[in-house]
Each structure stands twice: as C-alpha cells, then as structure tokens.
Amino acid sequence: MTKPDSQKPNPTVQDVARAAKVSTATVSRALSTPERVSIKTRNRVAEAVEKTGYVLNHAARNLRRRDTGAIVALVPDIGNSHFSNILQGIETVCAEKNLKVLIADTRKPTMSRPRIGEFFSKNNCDGIVILDGHFSISGIREANPKLPPIVTAGEWSDDPAVPIAVVNNLLGAELAVSHLLRFGHRKFGHITGLLTHKPGRDRLEGFKSTLEAAGLDPNDAWIADGDYTLAAGARAAEAWLNMDERPTAMFCASDRSAFGFISALNEAGVRVPDEVSVVGFDDIDIAEHFVPPLTTIHQPRRAVGEHAAQLLLSLLEGKQPEASKVQIEPQLVVRKSTKRIS
C-alpha cells in the first residue's frame, strides 16, 4: 500500500506539485523566485511543502514571507530609549514568527544615503520598519518602485499607502494642557518639536486647540522653537528668564526639552514647580528619577512597536491590514514638576 505524500521518506518536487495541484515548474518558481508567482499560489505551494516534508517547516514559513527571514528597522538614534523601547516591541512580535530584526542607525556618520538605500531592496530584507521621520517614502518609492513592504512606527508617512502605528499626539497635548488648566494656570508656553514632522505639528496644534476650547487666546501663548533636544530646552529657558511676563506653565514637546529647560532654570536659581510648572512628552525612563520627577505624557512605545510589526507581518503574508493607520492613546503621568497655583 502506498504511503500518503506526507509520510514519504524522500518527498520530491513532483510530490509537492501533486499536493499543491500545480506544475513542477510552478513549484520551482515558488521556491526559488517567489516574487514571480501569486500570493495564492505561493501559499498553496508552501502548504504542500509542509504537508510533504519536502523542506523544513521554517523554510516554508520563509516562503510565505519572502525569502530572507529578516526585516530592517531604520532608527534615527539607537541610544535614545524612546526608540529602543519601540524596537523591543518590534522584536517581540518578530521573534514569535522567527523573523530576525536588523537595526540600522540612520544618523551615524558612516550611514550615508546610498548605504541606507541598500536596505530598500527585496534582496536584502523582507520588509522595513521606519522610525525616522526624515525619510520621504514617496520619494524613495519613485526612485525604486520595487520596494519591500514598508511600515512606519511612531512617525507618519508622506505616502498614504504606507501603514503606520503612532501615538495620538493631538490627544497627548490635550491631556498635558488640560492638566495645567485644572491647576489654575492661564499663562502658557510651549517648546515645540520638529515642525517639519507631523508629530511636532500635532502637539503644537493640540496645545493651541485646548487653550482655545478653554476660552484662552492661543495667540497669547509663548511659542519657543524646538527640536526635542536638551539644547532646545536650555535655549527656551534663557529666553524665559529674560521675559517680563513669564508663562507659569510650560508644555514641552519632549521630555528631553523639559529636562534642558528645568536644568537651565535651576542653574539660574529658579525652581520648578515653585515658579513655573512643566509638562513633558514621552515618559522616557529617566523622567520619574529626574529632579523634580517630571509630569509627562506617557507614550506606550512597546505597543507602538508591536502594532507596527503586526502591520508589517500582514503585508508579508500578502494581506492588507484591517486598520492601516493605528493610533494608540497616550496617558498623563502626574509627578512633581507641576503645581496648583492660587
């Protein structure tokens, strides 16, 4: 009696073809150049491969994804805990699917644009997660139409077809300003993020709209240009110290800017929150250990990474994600850098 295909000791391409109900040539194409066959056929061959035992099961899983077994994460600052937390979420999801995560720090001096461009190749990776908002994905796609699947994590894309996983920055700004309003503040300032990026613009917009909803004129608020850095906070502090009418409440677009602002004020003998209340955005690891512990907007960064990875896995499996734009709600964390005023 003939054994079923799944029990043959030495299954052949012909066995796979019979199980998949396709030709042996189609099986060969699906195994060697999967991009030349449809997703439906590729999956049918992969199932036949697993059924017959023609190759190891993990190879069949790679066939469904593509064929490198790795994705690339493009990160603007690997040393920043904000990004490392997102990466943890990405790696957790990918590890469950036996996908390696290769990390490229896009701001390293050795990482030239041509070298970064090498990552945007189907031969080098199965897919890409972009954490760096400086990339124009539509421009990259125009130069190289045959890109692997791409998603962004924590950043918006200028290509509407690219799935994204981001924190709701408008809501985060609303939570921060509403907290300061409840504490009785009416003179506000804001240190912006990068206004060339949508997260920075959204935090500024949320700041202004919340003031307006409270009956305050957002044009009366003091706006200091920033870029999420310690230096931006320190510059804002210097300007604040030279003002005649100082804001009593500051919303900073990042924790780092808040740290720079508070440290520079401290050197000048001004104490937070006695003379000014400060709220940050991010809730990076040091925020609760800073002096004073920083009131801030917590970004669920691991959740951002997990959602981004899940979006990418859907694309790798030939599926269109049910929700291609995932916005995750932030939370207000109240500590000791804000104070109620009389």
SULWOBEL-V266297 format. One record per pair of residues at least 12 apart in sequence whose ideal C-beta (glycine too) atoms are under 10 Angstrom apart, sorted by the first residue. I is the first residue (numbers start at 0). J is the second residue. Records with the same first field share a line. If there is no record, write none. Layout:
I = J / J
This chain:
3 = 18 / 50 / 51
4 = 17 / 18 / 47 / 50 / 51 / 52 / 53
5 = 18 / 47 / 49 / 50 / 51 / 52
6 = 51 / 52
7 = 51 / 52 / 53
8 = 52
9 = 52 / 53
10 = 47 / 48 / 50 / 51 / 52 / 53 / 54
11 = 23 / 26 / 51 / 53
12 = 24 / 26 / 27 / 30 / 48 / 51 / 53
13 = 26 / 51
14 = 26 / 47 / 48 / 50 / 51 / 52 / 53
15 = 27 / 29 / 30 / 43 / 44 / 45 / 46 / 47 / 48 / 49 / 50 / 51 / 52 / 53 / 54
16 = 44 / 47 / 51
17 = 47 / 51
18 = 43 / 44 / 46 / 47 / 48 / 49 / 50 / 51 / 53
19 = 40 / 42 / 43 / 44 / 45 / 46 / 47 / 48 / 50 / 51
20 = 43 / 47
21 = 36 / 40 / 43 / 44 / 47
25 = 37 / 40 / 41 / 43 / 44
26 = 40 / 43 / 44 / 47 / 48 / 53
27 = 44
28 = 40 / 41 / 44
29 = 41 / 42 / 43 / 44 / 45 / 47 / 48 / 62
30 = 44 / 45 / 48 / 53 / 54 / 58 / 59 / 62 / 66
31 = 66
32 = 66
33 = 45 / 61 / 62 / 63 / 64 / 65 / 66 / 121
34 = 65 / 66 / 121 / 145
37 = 317
38 = 63 / 316 / 317 / 318
39 = 317
41 = 62 / 63 / 64 / 65 / 317
42 = 59 / 62 / 63 / 316 / 317
44 = 59 / 62 / 63
45 = 58 / 59 / 60 / 61 / 62 / 63 / 64
46 = 59 / 62 / 63
47 = 59
48 = 60 / 62 / 63
49 = 62
56 = 97
57 = 97
60 = 96 / 97 / 98
61 = 97 / 98 / 125
63 = 96 / 315 / 316 / 317
64 = 96 / 97 / 98 / 125 / 126 / 148 / 311 / 312 / 314 / 315 / 316 / 317
65 = 121 / 122 / 124 / 125 / 126 / 147 / 148 / 315
66 = 121 / 122 / 125
67 = 98 / 99 / 101 / 120 / 121 / 122 / 123 / 124 / 125 / 126 / 147
68 = 96 / 97 / 98 / 99 / 124 / 125
69 = 93 / 98 / 99 / 100 / 101 / 123 / 124 / 125 / 126
70 = 89 / 90 / 93 / 96 / 98 / 99 / 100 / 101 / 118 / 124 / 125 / 126 / 127 / 128 / 147 / 148 / 150 / 308 / 311 / 312 / 315
71 = 99 / 100 / 101 / 102 / 103 / 115 / 117 / 118 / 119 / 120 / 123 / 124 / 125 / 126 / 127 / 128 / 129 / 147 / 149
72 = 85 / 86 / 89 / 90 / 93 / 100 / 101 / 102 / 103 / 104 / 118 / 124 / 126 / 127 / 128 / 129 / 130 / 131 / 152 / 304 / 307 / 308 / 311
73 = 101 / 102 / 103 / 104 / 105 / 110 / 115 / 118 / 119 / 127 / 128 / 129 / 130 / 131 / 133 / 134 / 149 / 151 / 152
74 = 86 / 89 / 102 / 103 / 104 / 105 / 106 / 128 / 129 / 130 / 131 / 152
75 = 104 / 105 / 106 / 107 / 129 / 130 / 131 / 132 / 133 / 134 / 154
76 = 104 / 105 / 106 / 107 / 130 / 131
77 = 102 / 103 / 104 / 105 / 106 / 107 / 130
78 = 104 / 106
79 = 106 / 130 / 227 / 255 / 281 / 283
80 = 254 / 281 / 283 / 284 / 285 / 286 / 300
81 = 130 / 153 / 227 / 253 / 254 / 255 / 281 / 282 / 283 / 284 / 298 / 300 / 303
82 = 102 / 104 / 130 / 131 / 152 / 153 / 300 / 304
83 = 102 / 283 / 284 / 300 / 304
84 = 153 / 281 / 282 / 283 / 284 / 298 / 299 / 300 / 301 / 302 / 303 / 304
85 = 128 / 130 / 152 / 153 / 164 / 298 / 299 / 300 / 301 / 302 / 303 / 304 / 305 / 307 / 308
86 = 100 / 102 / 128 / 130 / 152 / 300 / 301 / 304 / 308
87 = 300 / 301 / 304 / 305
88 = 152 / 164 / 299 / 300 / 301 / 302 / 303 / 304 / 305 / 306 / 307 / 308 / 309
89 = 102 / 128 / 130 / 150 / 152 / 164 / 301 / 303 / 304 / 305 / 306 / 307 / 308 / 309 / 311
90 = 102 / 301 / 304 / 305 / 308
91 = 301 / 304 / 305 / 308
92 = 304 / 305 / 306 / 307 / 308 / 309 / 310 / 311 / 312
93 = 126 / 128 / 304 / 305 / 308 / 309 / 311 / 312
94 = 308
95 = 308 / 312
96 = 308 / 312 / 315 / 316
98 = 124 / 125 / 126 / 308 / 311 / 312 / 315
99 = 124 / 125
100 = 124 / 128 / 304 / 308
101 = 118 / 123 / 124 / 127
102 = 128 / 130
103 = 115 / 117 / 118 / 127 / 131
104 = 131
105 = 118 / 129 / 130 / 131 / 133 / 134
106 = 131 / 133
115 = 131 / 134 / 139
116 = 139 / 142 / 143
118 = 147
119 = 134 / 136 / 139 / 140 / 142 / 143 / 145 / 146 / 147 / 149
120 = 143 / 145 / 146 / 147
121 = 143 / 145 / 146 / 147 / 148
122 = 145 / 147
123 = 147
124 = 147 / 148
125 = 147 / 148 / 311 / 312 / 314 / 315
126 = 146 / 147 / 148 / 149 / 150 / 308 / 310 / 311 / 312 / 314 / 315
127 = 139 / 146 / 147 / 148 / 149 / 150 / 151 / 161 / 311
128 = 148 / 149 / 150 / 151 / 152 / 153 / 164 / 304 / 307 / 308 / 310 / 311
129 = 149 / 150 / 151 / 152 / 153 / 154 / 156 / 161 / 163 / 307
130 = 151 / 152 / 153 / 154 / 303 / 304 / 307
131 = 151 / 152 / 153 / 154 / 196
132 = 151 / 153 / 154 / 155 / 156 / 157 / 192 / 193 / 195 / 196 / 197 / 198 / 199
133 = 154 / 193 / 195 / 196
134 = 149 / 151 / 154 / 156 / 157 / 158
135 = 156 / 157 / 158
136 = 149 / 150 / 151 / 154 / 156 / 157 / 158 / 159 / 160 / 161
137 = 156 / 157 / 158 / 159 / 160 / 161
138 = 157 / 158
139 = 157 / 158
140 = 157 / 158 / 160 / 161
141 = 158
146 = 161
147 = 311 / 314 / 315
148 = 161 / 162 / 310 / 311 / 312 / 313 / 314 / 315 / 316 / 317
149 = 161 / 162 / 310 / 311 / 314
150 = 162 / 163 / 164 / 306 / 307 / 308 / 309 / 310 / 311 / 312 / 313 / 314 / 320 / 323 / 325
151 = 163 / 164 / 165 / 303 / 307 / 310 / 324
152 = 164 / 165 / 300 / 303 / 304 / 305 / 306 / 307 / 308 / 310 / 311 / 325
153 = 165 / 166 / 168 / 198 / 298 / 300 / 303 / 304 / 307 / 327
154 = 196 / 197 / 198 / 303 / 307
155 = 168 / 196 / 197 / 198 / 200 / 201 / 324
156 = 197 / 324
157 = 197
159 = 323 / 324
160 = 323
161 = 310 / 314 / 323 / 324
162 = 306 / 307 / 309 / 310 / 311 / 313 / 314 / 319 / 320 / 322 / 323 / 324 / 325
163 = 197 / 303 / 306 / 307 / 310 / 323 / 324 / 325 / 326
164 = 302 / 303 / 304 / 305 / 306 / 307 / 308 / 309 / 310 / 311 / 320 / 322 / 323 / 324 / 325 / 326 / 327
165 = 197 / 198 / 201 / 298 / 303 / 306 / 307 / 324 / 325 / 326 / 327
166 = 198 / 201 / 280 / 281 / 296 / 297 / 298 / 299 / 300 / 302 / 303 / 325 / 326 / 327 / 328 / 329
167 = 201 / 205 / 298 / 326 / 327 / 328 / 329
168 = 192 / 196 / 197 / 198 / 199 / 200 / 201 / 202 / 203 / 204 / 205 / 252 / 280 / 296 / 298 / 326 / 329
169 = 198 / 200 / 201 / 202 / 203 / 204 / 205 / 206 / 208 / 209 / 326
170 = 201 / 205 / 296 / 326 / 327 / 328 / 329 / 330
171 = 198 / 201 / 202 / 205 / 250 / 252 / 278 / 280 / 281 / 295 / 296 / 297 / 298 / 328 / 329 / 330 / 331
172 = 189 / 201 / 202 / 203 / 204 / 205 / 206 / 207 / 208 / 209 / 250 / 252 / 278 / 280 / 296 / 329
173 = 202 / 204 / 205 / 206 / 208 / 209 / 212 / 296 / 329 / 331
174 = 205 / 209 / 278 / 280 / 296 / 297 / 328 / 329 / 330 / 331 / 332
175 = 189 / 202 / 205 / 206 / 209 / 248 / 249 / 250 / 251 / 252 / 278 / 279 / 280 / 294 / 295 / 296 / 329 / 331 / 337
176 = 189 / 205 / 206 / 207 / 208 / 209 / 210 / 212 / 213 / 215 / 220 / 248 / 250 / 278
177 = 209 / 212 / 213 / 331
178 = 248 / 250 / 276 / 278 / 294 / 296 / 331 / 332 / 333 / 337
179 = 209 / 210 / 213 / 246 / 247 / 248 / 249 / 250 / 276 / 277 / 278 / 294 / 337 / 338 / 339 / 340
180 = 209 / 210 / 212 / 213 / 214 / 215 / 248
181 = 337 / 339
182 = 247 / 248 / 272 / 276 / 294 / 333 / 337 / 338 / 339 / 340
183 = 247 / 248 / 276 / 338 / 339 / 340 / 341
184 = 215 / 246 / 247 / 248 / 249 / 275 / 276 / 337 / 338 / 339 / 340
185 = 210 / 213 / 214 / 215 / 219 / 246 / 247 / 248 / 340
186 = 215 / 219 / 220 / 221 / 244 / 245 / 246 / 247 / 248 / 249 / 275 / 340
187 = 206 / 207 / 209 / 210 / 213 / 215 / 217 / 219 / 220 / 221 / 222 / 246 / 247 / 248 / 249 / 250 / 276
188 = 206 / 220 / 221 / 222 / 223 / 235 / 238 / 239 / 242 / 245 / 246 / 247 / 248 / 249 / 250 / 251 / 260 / 275 / 277
189 = 202 / 203 / 205 / 206 / 207 / 210 / 217 / 220 / 221 / 222 / 223 / 225 / 235 / 246 / 248 / 249 / 250 / 251 / 252 / 256 / 278
190 = 202 / 221 / 222 / 223 / 224 / 225 / 226 / 227 / 228 / 231 / 232 / 234 / 235 / 236 / 238 / 239 / 249 / 250 / 251 / 252 / 253 / 256 / 257 / 259 / 260 / 277 / 279 / 280
191 = 203 / 206 / 222 / 223 / 224 / 225 / 226 / 227 / 231 / 235 / 250 / 251 / 252 / 253 / 256
192 = 224 / 225 / 226 / 227 / 228 / 231 / 251 / 252 / 253 / 256 / 280
193 = 224 / 225 / 226 / 227 / 228 / 231 / 252 / 253
194 = 222 / 224 / 225 / 226 / 252
195 = 226
196 = 226 / 227
198 = 227 / 252 / 253 / 280 / 298
199 = 225 / 226 / 227 / 252 / 253
201 = 252
202 = 250 / 251 / 252 / 253 / 280 / 296
203 = 217 / 222 / 250 / 252
204 = 217
205 = 250
206 = 220 / 222 / 250 / 252
207 = 220 / 222
209 = 250
210 = 250
219 = 244 / 246
220 = 246 / 248 / 250
221 = 235 / 238 / 239 / 242 / 244 / 245 / 246 / 249
222 = 235
223 = 235 / 236 / 237 / 238 / 239 / 246 / 249 / 251 / 252 / 256 / 260
225 = 251 / 252 / 253 / 255 / 256 / 259 / 260
226 = 252 / 253 / 255 / 256
227 = 251 / 252 / 253 / 254 / 255 / 256 / 280 / 281
228 = 253 / 255 / 256 / 258 / 259
229 = 253 / 254 / 255 / 256 / 257 / 258 / 259 / 260 / 262 / 263
230 = 255 / 256 / 259 / 263
231 = 251 / 252 / 253 / 255 / 256 / 259 / 260
232 = 249 / 251 / 252 / 253 / 254 / 255 / 256 / 257 / 258 / 259 / 260 / 261 / 262 / 263 / 264 / 277 / 279
233 = 256 / 258 / 259 / 260 / 261 / 262 / 263 / 264 / 266
234 = 256 / 259 / 260 / 263
235 = 249 / 251 / 256 / 257 / 259 / 260 / 263 / 264
236 = 249 / 256 / 259 / 260 / 261 / 262 / 263 / 264 / 265 / 266 / 267 / 269 / 275
237 = 260 / 263 / 264 / 267
239 = 260 / 263 / 264 / 267 / 269 / 274 / 275
240 = 263 / 264 / 267 / 268 / 269
245 = 269 / 274 / 275
246 = 275 / 276
247 = 272 / 274 / 275 / 276 / 338 / 340
248 = 272 / 275 / 276 / 277 / 278 / 337 / 338 / 340
249 = 261 / 264 / 271 / 272 / 275 / 276 / 277 / 278 / 279 / 336 / 337
250 = 276 / 277 / 278 / 279 / 280 / 296
251 = 277 / 278 / 279 / 280 / 281 / 293 / 295 / 296
252 = 279 / 280 / 281 / 296
253 = 279 / 280 / 281 / 283 / 295 / 296
254 = 278 / 279 / 280 / 281 / 282 / 283 / 284 / 285 / 286 / 289 / 293 / 295 / 296 / 298
255 = 279 / 280 / 281 / 283 / 285 / 286
256 = 277 / 279 / 280 / 281
257 = 271 / 277 / 278 / 279 / 280 / 281 / 286 / 289 / 293 / 294 / 295 / 336
258 = 277 / 279 / 283 / 285 / 286 / 289 / 293
260 = 275 / 277 / 279
261 = 275 / 277 / 279 / 289 / 290 / 291 / 293 / 336
262 = 289 / 290
264 = 277
265 = 290 / 291
270 = 291
271 = 289 / 290 / 291 / 293 / 335 / 336 / 337 / 338
272 = 291 / 294 / 334 / 335 / 336 / 337 / 338 / 339 / 340
273 = 291 / 338
274 = 338
275 = 336 / 337 / 338
276 = 294 / 336 / 337 / 338 / 339 / 340
277 = 291 / 293 / 294 / 295 / 336 / 337 / 338
278 = 293 / 294 / 295 / 296 / 331 / 332 / 333 / 334 / 336 / 337
279 = 293 / 294 / 295 / 296 / 332 / 334 / 336
280 = 293 / 295 / 296 / 297 / 298 / 329
281 = 293 / 295 / 296 / 297 / 298 / 300 / 329
282 = 294 / 295 / 296 / 297 / 298 / 299 / 300 / 329 / 330 / 331 / 332 / 334
283 = 295 / 297 / 298 / 300
286 = 332 / 334 / 336
287 = 332 / 334 / 335
289 = 334 / 335 / 336
290 = 335 / 336
291 = 334 / 335 / 336 / 337 / 338
292 = 332 / 333 / 334 / 335 / 336
293 = 332 / 334 / 335 / 336 / 337
294 = 331 / 332 / 333 / 334 / 335 / 336 / 337 / 338
295 = 329 / 330 / 331 / 332 / 333 / 334 / 336 / 337
296 = 329 / 330 / 331 / 332
297 = 328 / 329 / 330 / 331 / 332
298 = 327 / 329 / 330
299 = 327 / 328 / 329 / 330
300 = 327
302 = 325 / 327 / 328
303 = 325 / 326 / 327
305 = 325 / 327
306 = 320 / 322 / 325 / 326 / 327
307 = 325
309 = 325
310 = 322 / 323 / 324 / 325
